[in-house]
Amino acid sequence: MGLLDNLKAKLGPAKGKVSGLAQQHGDKIQQGLDKAAKTVDEKTKGKYSDQIRSGTGKAKDAVDRLADKEDPGSGGGTPPAGPTPPAG
């Protein structure tokens, strides 16, 4: 078994736990991200507002993706957005 296979095997159970925590505490996590972003923005006097806003949005999206997974082992959740194939 390769290094990546070992790593995936060990992280599998942790992924399920993280998903469950994201489902239970998603609102608190989002509030914490907002609070941290506000504090950092104030400390940098707005110099990095765009980057902070972008990073916060990406972090919130990641939390949402984790929380949306119904069965952590199934690879379920929201499918990635992309072009819709033509009907035919």
N, C-alpha and C positions, 0 to 999 in steps of 0.2 A: 504494500500500500504506500502511495506517495505521501509527501508532506501535506499537500492540499487535501487529499482524501482524509488524512488523520484530523486535520483542522476542521473540515466540514463535519466529520462525525462527532467531534467534541463540541462544536458550536450548535449543532442541531437542537438539543434540548434547551439551550439558552435562548434560541430564537423564539421558541414557543412561549417561554416565560416572558420575554420582552413584549411579545405580541399581546399577551394577556394583560400585562401591566399597562400597555398603551391603551387598551380597550377600557380598563377600569379608571385610569387616571389621566386620560387624554386632555381633559379640560384643565387640570392642574398643570400639566406639562406645558400646554399652550400659554397659560398665564405666566408661568415661569420664564418662558422664552420671551414673551413681551416685556416683562419686567427687566430681564437681563439686557435686552436690546435697548430699552429706554435708558438704563443706567450707563451702558457703554456709549450711547449716542450723546448723553449729557457730558460724560467725561472727555469725549473727543470734540466737544463743542460743535457737533453737527458736521464735522469734516468728512466723516465716512457714512453719512446717513443712507446713501443709496446702497452701499455694500452691506450695511447692517440690515437694512430692510430686505435685501435679496437673500442674505444668509438666513434670516429669521423665517422667511417664506419657505425656503427649501427645507429647513428643519421641521417646520410645521407640516409640510407635505409628507416628509418621511414618517412622522408620527402618525399621520392619517393613514398612510399606506400600511404601517404596522398594525394599526387598530382595525383596519378593514378586513384583515385576513380572518376568515371564519375558522378554518382548520389549518393551523400552522404547517402541518405536514403535507398538505395537498397542493401548495403553491397557488392557492386560490387568491381571492381579493379582486381588486379592480384591475381589469386588463389595461395594458398600456394604451394610451391614445395614439391613434395613427390613422392613415387613410382607410376609408371604407372601400372594400373591393366592390366592383360593379356587380349589380344583380344580373344573373344571366342564366 
